[in-house]
Amino acid sequence: MPYPYTKVLVLGATSGIGRVLAERFIAAGSKVVVVGRRQERLDEFVKNHGSNKASALNFDLNKLDAIPSFAEVVTRDHPDLDCILYNSGTQEKLDFTKPETIDLAAIQQEINLNYVGIIAITKAFLPFFFKQKTDTTLMFTSSGLAMAPNLDTPTYCASKAAMHHFLMAIREQLRSTNVSVVELLPPLVGTELHVRVAGEEGSLKMGIPVDEYADKTIEGIKAGKLEIPVGTSVERYEAIEVPRREYFEKRTGAKALP
C-alpha cells in the first residue's frame, strides 16, 4: 500500500524500536495508537506529540485470551486503522551447560510474546482489515537472528525463526486480499531488549543506534519492501534468505517479493 498509512497501531511502543518508529510514522503524516504496559511512557508520548496525532492504550500482550476483546476496542474506536506494527518482544539469555538455571516459565512467556502473540493479533484483526475498502498492512518486527542464531539467546532466535516462516506463509495466503504482510529484520540495535544480556546501561550501547535503524527501515517501507533487513541482517539475508526464498517460490508457486 502507499506510504504513509492513515493510522498505525504500534504494539510495544514505550521504548526502543517501537517508540522511534511510532515517531517516524507521525513525521510521515500518519496518526498512531501506541500500546504498552508502562502508562507513564504512554502518557509522555501522547503529550509530546499531541492528542490530535497520537492516542494510547495500556495493554499487556502476554494476556493472549484478552486479545480478541482488545481488538474489538481498537477497531471500534479507530475505524480508520490501516496498519498494525507488532513490535512487542522479550529476550532470555540461556546457558544450557547449566540446566538448573533454565526457567521454563520465562521461556514460555518469551515464546508467547514473540510468536504466539503475533498469531493471536493476526487472527483478531484480519476480519476488520478484510472489510476495509482500502489496502491494509500487518507489520512485524522480526530479527536477523531468524535466519541464523547466536549462542546466548537460543529460544529468542527460535521464536524469530518461527515468526519468519509464519509470515512467509501467510503473506502468500493473503496475496489476493487487501492485506500486505511486512517483516522488519533488524540487526543488533541499542535498545532495552538486551537488558538481560548486557545490563541496563550496556543494552543501549549495543549494535547500531535505534534512530539509524529507524531511518533505514522507513526507507524500506517507503520503497514498498515486504522484507526489510538492515545492517548486519543484510548479509544474513543475502547469504541465507535469498536462496531459501528461491526454493520457497519454486516449491509453492509463491510470487517474488518487490
C-alpha positions in Angstrom: 0.0 0.0 0.0 1.1 3.6 -0.5 3.1 5.2 2.3 2.2 6.8 4.6 -0.5 4.9 6.4 -3.6 6.7 7.7 -3.3 5.3 11.2 -0.9 2.8 12.7 -1.4 0.7 15.8 2.1 0.3 17.4 2.3 -2.7 19.8 5.3 -2.3 22.1 5.7 1.4 21.7 7.0 2.5 25.1 10.7 2.1 24.2 13.2 1.2 21.6 12.3 0.4 18.0 8.6 0.7 18.6 8.7 4.1 20.1 11.1 5.5 17.5 9.1 4.0 14.5 5.9 5.5 16.0 7.6 8.9 15.9 8.7 8.3 12.3 5.1 7.4 11.3 3.9 10.6 12.8 6.6 12.6 11.0 5.4 11.0 7.7 1.8 12.1 8.3 0.2 9.1 10.0 -1.7 9.1 13.2 -0.6 6.5 15.7 -2.1 4.5 18.6 0.7 3.5 20.9 0.3 0.4 23.1 2.3 -0.8 26.0 2.3 -1.6 29.7 4.1 1.4 31.1 1.4 4.1 31.4 3.7 6.9 32.3 5.6 6.4 29.0 2.4 6.2 27.0 1.2 9.4 28.6 4.5 11.1 27.8 4.3 10.0 24.2 0.9 11.5 23.7 1.9 14.7 25.5 5.0 15.1 23.3 3.1 14.6 20.0 -0.3 15.8 20.8 -3.7 14.1 21.1 -4.5 15.0 17.5 -1.7 12.8 16.3 -1.3 10.1 19.0 -3.5 8.2 21.3 -2.6 5.4 23.8 -3.8 2.2 25.2 -2.5 0.2 28.1 -2.5 -3.5 27.3 -0.4 -6.5 28.1 0.2 -8.7 25.1 1.1 -11.6 27.4 -2.7 -11.9 28.1 -3.4 -13.8 25.0 -7.0 -14.6 25.9 -7.7 -10.8 26.1 -6.5 -10.0 22.6 -9.9 -10.6 20.9 -11.6 -8.0 23.2 -8.6 -5.7 22.8 -9.1 -5.9 19.0 -12.8 -5.1 19.4 -12.0 -1.9 21.4 -9.3 -0.8 19.0 -11.4 -1.3 15.8 -14.4 0.4 17.4 -12.5 3.5 18.5 -10.2 3.6 15.4 -12.2 2.7 12.3 -9.6 4.3 10.1 -6.8 1.9 11.3 -5.0 0.6 8.3 -1.6 -0.7 9.7 -0.5 -2.7 12.7 3.1 -2.9 13.8 3.7 -5.7 16.2 7.0 -4.8 17.9 6.5 -6.4 21.3 9.1 -8.9 22.4 11.4 -10.2 25.1 14.7 -12.0 25.2 16.1 -14.5 27.6 19.8 -15.3 28.0 20.2 -19.0 28.4 23.1 -21.3 29.2 22.2 -25.0 28.8 25.5 -26.1 30.2 23.8 -25.1 33.5 20.4 -26.6 33.1 19.5 -25.8 36.7 19.4 -22.1 35.7 16.8 -22.6 32.9 13.5 -21.0 33.8 10.8 -22.7 31.7 8.1 -20.2 32.8 10.3 -17.4 31.4 10.8 -19.3 28.2 7.1 -19.9 27.8 6.4 -16.2 28.2 9.1 -15.4 25.7 7.6 -17.8 23.1 4.1 -16.4 23.8 5.1 -12.8 23.4 7.5 -13.3 20.5 5.5 -15.8 18.4 2.1 -16.9 19.7 1.1 -13.2 20.2 1.6 -12.4 16.5 -0.7 -15.2 15.6 -3.4 -14.0 18.0 -3.1 -10.4 16.8 -3.3 -11.6 13.2 -6.4 -13.7 13.8 -8.1 -11.0 15.8 -7.6 -8.1 13.4 -7.9 -9.8 10.0 -11.7 -9.7 9.9 -11.7 -6.0 10.4 -9.0 -5.5 7.7 -10.9 -7.7 5.2 -13.9 -5.3 5.5 -11.9 -2.2 4.6 -12.2 -0.7 1.2 -8.5 0.3 1.1 -5.2 -1.6 1.4 -4.1 -2.6 4.9 -0.8 -3.8 6.4 0.3 -6.2 9.1 3.9 -5.4 10.0 6.1 -7.3 12.4 9.5 -6.7 14.0 11.4 -9.9 13.5 15.3 -10.2 13.6 18.3 -11.1 11.5 18.6 -13.9 14.0 15.6 -15.5 12.4 17.9 -16.7 9.7 21.0 -17.7 11.7 21.0 -17.9 15.6 23.5 -16.7 18.1 24.6 -18.7 21.1 23.4 -16.7 24.1 19.7 -16.5 23.2 18.6 -19.8 21.6 14.9 -19.6 22.3 14.7 -16.0 21.2 16.3 -16.9 17.9 13.9 -19.9 17.6 10.9 -17.7 18.2 12.0 -15.3 15.5 12.6 -18.1 13.1 9.1 -19.4 13.8 7.8 -15.9 13.2 9.7 -15.6 9.9 8.3 -18.8 8.4 4.7 -17.9 9.6 4.9 -14.6 7.9 6.3 -16.1 4.7 3.3 -18.5 4.6 0.5 -16.1 5.4 1.8 -13.5 3.1 1.1 -15.9 0.2 -2.2 -16.9 1.7 -3.3 -13.3 1.8 -1.8 -12.3 -1.6 -5.2 -11.9 -3.2 -6.6 -9.9 -0.4 -6.2 -6.2 0.6 -3.8 -7.2 3.4 0.0 -7.0 3.0 2.5 -8.6 5.3 5.7 -6.8 6.1 8.6 -8.2 8.1 11.2 -5.9 9.6 14.6 -7.7 10.1 16.7 -5.5 12.4 20.3 -6.2 13.3 21.6 -5.7 16.9 20.1 -2.4 17.9 20.8 -0.5 21.1 17.5 -0.9 23.0 16.2 -2.1 26.3 15.5 -5.5 24.8 19.0 -6.6 25.7 18.9 -5.8 29.4 19.1 -9.4 30.4 22.1 -10.0 28.2 24.1 -6.7 28.7 22.6 -4.9 31.7 20.5 -1.8 31.6 23.3 0.6 30.6 25.1 -1.7 28.3 22.0 -2.7 26.3 21.6 0.8 24.9 25.2 0.8 23.6 24.9 -2.5 21.7 24.6 -2.6 17.9 23.6 0.4 15.8 21.7 3.4 17.3 17.9 3.0 17.2 17.5 6.2 15.2 19.8 5.0 12.5 17.9 1.7 12.3 14.5 3.5 12.2 15.6 5.8 9.3 16.7 2.9 7.2 13.6 0.9 7.9 11.4 3.8 7.0 13.2 4.0 3.7 12.4 0.3 3.0 8.7 0.9 3.9 8.5 3.9 1.6 10.0 1.7 -1.2 7.3 -0.8 -0.7 9.5 -3.6 0.5 7.8 -6.6 2.2 11.0 -7.9 3.9 13.3 -5.2 5.2 16.7 -6.3 6.5 19.0 -3.6 7.9 22.7 -3.5 8.9 24.3 -6.9 9.5 20.9 -8.5 8.8 21.5 -7.7 5.1 24.5 -10.1 5.0 22.5 -12.9 6.7 19.6 -12.2 4.4 21.6 -12.3 1.2 23.5 -15.5 2.3 20.6 -17.5 3.6 17.3 -16.0 2.8 17.8 -15.3 -1.0 18.3 -19.0 -1.9 15.7 -20.1 0.6 13.2 -17.7 -1.0 14.0 -19.0 -4.4 13.3 -22.6 -3.2 10.1 -21.4 -1.5 8.8 -19.8 -4.6 9.7 -22.8 -6.8 8.1 -25.2 -4.3 4.9 -23.3 -3.6 4.4 -21.1 -6.6 4.7 -18.0 -4.4 5.3 -14.7 -6.2 8.7 -12.9 -5.9 8.9 -10.1 -3.4 9.1 -6.5 -4.6 
